[in-house]
């Protein structure tokens, strides 16, 4: 795996959080292969069409912020790679005004690791699968 391939996979991870937090669901779904898998603790979505369909039904006023770090990418054969990214996710509902954080700090919705499988396609690198393993979840 060369540097450009590794950077392209890292860019997918960055675009993932930017697109989901900005409610750019079409672009978000296109980060996956046509039959790509997105598996979250509470939901499993298979394919671009299902990912887009489910996310585009998100109620207005839901705001998320994903803070991701420590992304590691490694080759997994010709045109394939795997990786992992640590994540902390905040979510709130309602209003355009910033939420007031309780002292000392608002708890995240969850923390965990995204386990990724990447594949090079005719359109560039895409997620074949992205699975979230939660470490901590708010009840």
N, C-alpha and C positions, 0 to 999 in steps of 0.2 A: 504494500500500500504506500503510495507516494504522498507527499505533503499536501498536494492539491486535493486528492481524494479525502484525506483526513479532514481538511478544512471544509470541504463540501458537506461531510457528515456533521461536523460541528455546527455548520450554518443551519442545517435542518433542525438541530436542537434549539438554536436561537430563534429561528422563524416559528417553531412550534409555540413557544411561550408568547412571542409578540403577536402572532395571529390569533391565538385563543383569547388572550387578554383584550385585544382590540375588536373582538367579535367579527373577525374576518374569516368566517367559517368556510367559505368556498376555497380560499387560498390555503387555509389550514388543512382541509381534506385532501388537497392536491399534494401535500407533503408525503402522502402514503401512496403505495402502489395501488392499482385499481382494486386489488383484493386484499389490501393491507389490513392489519389487525391493530386496533387500539383497545387495550384492556386496562381498565381502571378498577379500583377496588369495588365500586358499586355498579359497574356497567362494562359490557363488552360490545364493541362495534367492529364489524367486518366489512371492509370495502369503502372506497371513497364516497359512494352514494349514501350508504347508511351513516357514515360519520357525519357528512354534511346534513343529512336529513334530521338526525337527532339533535345536533348542535344548533341548527337553525331554529329549533323550537324552544331554545333557552328563553325563559321569561325576560322581558325588558326589565332593566333595573338590577340584574345580577351582575356584579362586578367581581372579577378575579384578578389576582396578581400572583404570578409564578416566579419564584426566585430559584434559579438553578445554578449549580456550580459543580466543579470537580468532574467535568465530562472527560471520559476516557474512551478512546476509539482504538480498535485493533483490527487487523486484517482477518478475514475468515474465509479465504479462498478467493478465486478469481472473480472480481466484480461483486464481492460481498464483504461486509464488515459487521462487527458487533461493538456495542459500547454500553456505557452506563453513565447516568447523570443523577446527582443528588438534587432533591427538590424540596422546597417548602412552599405551600400553597395557601393563600388567603382568599376568602370568599365572603361577600356580603350582599345583601339584597336591599334594593330601594334607594332612590335619591341620587342626584348628581353631586351633592355636597360630600366632601370627605367625611368619613366616619370618625368619631371621637374614639381614640384608643384608651381603653381602661388602663389604669396604672397597675403594674409596671409596663405591660405591653399586651396587646391583643394576641390571643393564641392563634396559631395557624390552624386551618382546617385539617391539614395533614402534612406529614413529612415522609419522605421515602426515597426510593431509587427508581428511576426509569431504566429498564433493561431493554436495549434496542437491538434490532437486526436491520441492517441497511443493505440495499441492493442497488447496483448501478443499472439504470434503465436508459432507453433512448432519449429520455427527457432529463437525464442527470440522476444523481443519487436520490433515493426515496427510502422512507421507512417501509420495511416489509412487515415489521411488528414493533410495537412500543407497549411494554407492559409495566405498569406501576406496582411496585411492592411497597405498601405503606408500612412505616415503622411506628408512627404515632398518628392517631386520628382523634379529632374532637368528637364527643358523643352528641 
